[in-house]
């Protein structure tokens, strides 16, 4: 007998899907994402020795985008332990080109020391200050040459207002065909979970991205094409739904 998965919706209605189907995979994945949030699953990984508080699937999918775009610069807001910066820098090291600019309102001394001592620091610039402060935005822009291709990743304060202001602040850095990646939109899906807030249904990066593309029609929310897929799966398993804000004009 084929394996199945049964899910119950908010109205108490059950639906059963074959495990081998796209619907079954999505149902199991949605449950896994939620239990992973509750168990703090993403707080268990490192990249080249530095904590990287990200879902591994998100990072692999973003690697595909970086390989396809081959940006000269990744700008990431939010540094924390530096694992993501090290990850992007290591991709650039393997590709033979590229560097990372990391921005954080506070880079704690022990994290700065560890990042600066890392072999990949040769491809990293650190900027300390609010990612939306005009002087910090200007400082970041001054580090980028006019001919350099930029990808922006937003992973600092995930409130609606802050993310919307980041999208506005860094939009002009992104060339046609590249993205601003607005991470952690899963906040909208985990209201009521541990470490969540009651207002996350609307106060989250997904809502900011959706409103941004309405006001700035140079951008759309568009999923990058997968480079390889022989499965029934057609949707990312992700903490970053609706994250790829692509410049199209």
C-alpha positions in Angstrom: 0.0 0.0 0.0 1.4 3.4 -1.0 2.4 5.7 1.9 0.2 8.7 2.5 0.2 11.8 4.6 -3.0 13.3 6.2 -3.3 17.0 7.1 -6.1 18.8 9.0 -7.0 22.3 8.0 -8.1 25.2 10.3 -11.7 24.1 9.9 -10.9 20.6 11.0 -11.2 18.9 7.6 -8.8 16.1 6.7 -7.1 15.7 3.4 -4.9 12.7 2.5 -2.2 12.7 -0.2 0.2 10.1 -1.5 3.7 10.7 -0.1 5.1 10.5 -3.6 2.9 13.4 -4.9 3.7 17.1 -5.0 0.8 17.7 -2.6 2.0 15.1 -0.1 5.5 16.5 -0.2 4.2 20.0 0.5 2.0 18.9 3.3 4.9 17.0 5.0 7.3 19.9 4.3 4.9 22.5 5.8 4.6 20.4 9.0 8.4 20.0 9.1 9.0 23.7 8.7 6.6 24.4 11.6 8.1 21.8 13.9 11.6 22.9 12.9 10.7 26.5 13.9 9.4 25.3 17.3 12.5 23.2 17.9 14.9 25.9 16.7 16.3 23.5 14.1 18.1 26.2 12.2 20.2 27.1 15.3 22.2 23.9 14.8 24.4 24.6 11.8 27.8 26.1 11.0 29.5 27.0 7.8 33.3 26.8 7.8 33.3 27.0 11.6 30.9 30.0 12.0 27.2 29.6 13.2 24.8 30.1 10.2 21.3 30.4 11.4 19.6 29.5 8.1 17.6 26.6 6.7 20.1 24.7 4.6 17.7 24.4 1.7 17.4 28.2 1.5 21.2 28.5 1.3 21.5 25.9 -1.4 18.8 27.5 -3.5 20.5 30.9 -3.0 23.8 29.3 -4.2 22.0 28.4 -7.4 21.0 32.0 -7.9 24.5 33.3 -7.1 26.0 30.8 -9.6 23.6 31.9 -12.3 23.9 35.6 -11.7 27.6 35.6 -10.9 27.4 39.0 -9.0 30.5 40.9 -8.1 29.1 41.9 -4.8 26.6 40.5 -2.3 25.3 43.1 0.2 23.8 41.5 3.3 22.1 43.3 6.1 22.4 41.5 9.3 25.7 39.9 10.4 25.1 38.0 13.7 27.8 35.3 14.0 28.9 35.9 10.4 28.1 32.4 9.0 26.2 33.7 6.0 28.9 36.2 5.1 31.5 33.3 5.3 29.2 31.2 3.1 28.8 33.8 0.3 32.5 34.6 0.5 33.4 30.9 0.2 31.2 30.6 -2.9 33.0 33.6 -4.4 36.4 32.0 -3.5 35.4 28.9 -5.4 34.1 30.9 -8.3 37.3 33.1 -8.4 35.5 36.4 -8.1 33.3 38.4 -5.8 33.1 39.9 -2.4 30.6 40.5 0.4 29.6 43.6 2.3 28.0 42.8 5.7 26.0 45.5 7.6 24.8 45.4 11.1 23.7 47.9 13.7 25.9 46.2 16.2 28.8 43.8 15.4 29.6 42.2 18.7 33.4 42.2 19.4 33.7 38.4 19.7 31.9 38.0 16.4 34.0 40.7 14.7 37.1 39.1 16.0 36.1 35.6 14.7 35.0 37.0 11.3 38.2 39.0 10.8 40.3 36.0 11.7 38.6 33.7 9.2 40.4 32.8 5.9 37.4 34.1 4.0 37.6 37.6 5.5 39.7 38.6 2.5 36.5 38.8 0.6 34.4 40.6 3.3 33.9 44.2 4.3 32.0 45.0 7.5 30.0 48.1 8.0 28.6 48.9 11.5 25.4 51.0 11.7 21.7 50.9 10.9 21.2 49.5 7.4 18.6 52.2 6.7 20.6 55.2 8.0 21.4 57.4 5.0 25.1 57.7 6.0 25.4 53.9 6.1 23.6 53.4 2.8 26.0 56.0 1.3 29.0 54.2 2.9 27.9 50.9 1.3 27.4 52.5 -2.1 30.8 54.0 -1.9 32.3 50.5 -1.6 30.7 49.4 -4.9 32.1 50.4 -8.3 29.6 51.5 -11.0 30.4 48.5 -13.2 29.9 45.9 -10.4 26.8 43.6 -10.4 25.1 43.5 -7.0 22.8 41.1 -5.2 21.2 42.3 -2.0 20.1 40.0 0.9 18.0 41.5 3.7 18.4 39.6 7.0 18.5 42.2 9.8 15.4 43.6 11.5 12.5 41.7 10.0 9.7 44.2 10.9 7.5 45.4 8.0 8.7 49.0 8.3 12.4 48.2 8.4 12.3 45.8 5.5 10.3 48.2 3.4 12.8 50.9 4.1 15.7 48.6 3.3 14.1 47.7 0.0 13.7 51.3 -0.8 17.3 52.2 0.3 19.1 49.5 -1.7 16.8 49.3 -4.8 19.1 51.4 -7.0 22.1 49.1 -6.3 20.4 46.2 -8.0 20.8 45.9 -11.8 18.1 44.5 -14.1 18.0 40.7 -13.7 19.3 40.7 -10.1 17.4 40.5 -6.8 16.8 41.9 -3.4 16.3 38.8 -1.3 13.9 39.5 1.6 14.4 36.7 4.0 12.4 35.1 6.8 8.9 35.7 5.5 8.0 32.5 7.4 7.1 34.8 10.2 3.7 35.2 8.6 3.1 31.4 8.9 4.1 30.8 12.5 2.0 33.2 14.4 1.3 31.6 17.8 4.5 29.5 17.7 7.3 30.0 20.3 9.3 33.2 19.7 6.6 34.7 17.5 4.6 37.8 18.0 0.8 38.3 17.6 1.3 41.0 14.9 3.5 38.8 12.6 0.5 38.1 10.4 1.1 41.5 8.8 4.3 42.8 10.4 6.7 40.7 8.3 9.0 40.7 5.3 6.5 39.1 2.9 4.1 42.0 3.4 6.9 44.5 2.9 8.0 42.9 -0.3 4.5 42.8 -1.7 3.9 46.4 -1.0 7.3 47.4 -2.3 6.7 45.9 -5.7 3.4 47.9 -5.9 5.1 51.2 -5.3 8.3 50.5 -7.3 7.2 48.9 -10.5 10.8 48.2 -11.6 10.6 45.1 -9.4 8.4 42.0 -9.2 8.3 39.0 -6.9 9.5 36.2 -9.1 10.9 32.7 -8.2 14.2 32.0 -9.9 14.2 29.0 -12.3 15.6 25.8 -10.8 18.7 24.7 -12.7 17.9 21.0 -12.3 14.7 19.1 -11.3 13.8 15.5 -11.9 11.3 15.4 -9.0 7.6 16.0 -8.5 8.5 19.0 -6.3 7.8 22.5 -7.8 8.0 24.7 -4.7 10.9 25.6 -2.4 10.9 24.3 1.1 11.7 27.5 2.7 11.8 30.0 5.6 11.9 32.7 2.9 8.5 32.6 1.0 8.0 35.4 -1.6 11.6 36.5 -1.0 13.0 37.0 -4.5 12.3 40.6 -5.4 13.6 40.8 -8.9 14.4 44.0 -10.9 12.9 43.7 -14.3 13.2 47.2 -15.6 
